[in-house]
Amino acid sequence: VINAEYMGGLIKDCEKSIVELKYQCNLETGMNIARCDELLINLKLAITLLPSIPPSTTPPNALEYAIKRETLETAVIYALKKDHIEDFEGNMIQLRAFYNESKNVLPNSENKYGLIGLYLLYLIYKNRTADYYTELELLTLEEQKNPFISIAVALEQHFVDGNYYKILNTKQTVPLPIYNYFLDRMVDTIRHEAARSAEKAYKNLRVEDAYKVFLLKSQGEIEAFVEKEKEKGLENNVAWVLNGKDIHFESIEKEKLTIPAQRVIDQSLRFAHELEKIVQPFDHTSSFNLPFCPEN
């Protein structure tokens, strides 16, 4: 039997830890990762002690369920804040399952559709089309119209259509700033693919046209992008040169390595000749005994 006073203290500690963890996650800079890790670990351990949390057979307790749900919701955001995509997926899978387990105990979380929409963006970013549609099928048609969900649905359609300008414009209308975590990476991928295509298609590209090709908006962005792509270009034997109003793609001819065939042949013949002087012909008529073979 768990002491009621102990459980009351445990729940209060969980609530305080959640408040502190959320505060840290909301910081623009200076988030204390070590402290956040400690808080999250302690919260997840504490949740295992809550008597009504599944797979327990104890009747559900709304307060305990709320603590677990809020912990997982905060863990999802924290994972992206510290740039751990694997932790994001793991926490999101747990949260998605718990949304279903708690639907008869708690009202819908105000964060539910925002986080599901974020997860859909993650699946689009990872190009996990089957998982994306599986997740979408778990939502009703009415839920799919929710602004947090519909933006992901529209984005996936833009990818299917190859309408990259609309993908870029989506960044201007995101319902939550955290959505840009995946949108920025999608746009970077598009730009990278456009850069490889430009290397093959152009010898010179006007900066004015580069704004459209690479979905950029300013001279500063062009300069930073060219600098970033220079290394990748060299891997493809293309040098990126920003010269005034143009970007030049200069082919780099690799020096061909030629094998001096005659010299190799001469050296091999000399080596064979010297070897003949060292190695005496073997007399097949001579007899010998190995040390471990007794004489007959």
Buried (B, 14 or more C-beta within 10 A) or exposed (E): EEEEEEBEEBBEEBBEBBEBBBEBBEEEEEBEEEEBEEBBEBBBEBBEEBEBBEEEEEEBBEEBBBBBBBBBBBBBBBBBBEEBBEBBBBBBEBBBEBBEBBEEBBEEBEBBBBBBBBBBBBBBBBEEEEBBEEBBEEBEEEBBEBEBBBBBBEBBEBBEEEEBEBBBEBBEEBBBEBBBBBBEBBBEEBBBEBBBEBBEEBEEBEBEBBBEBBBBEEEEBBEEBBEBBBEBBEEEEBEBEBEEEBBBBEEEEEEEEEEEEEEEEEEEEEEEEEEEEEEEEEEEEEEEEEEEEEEE
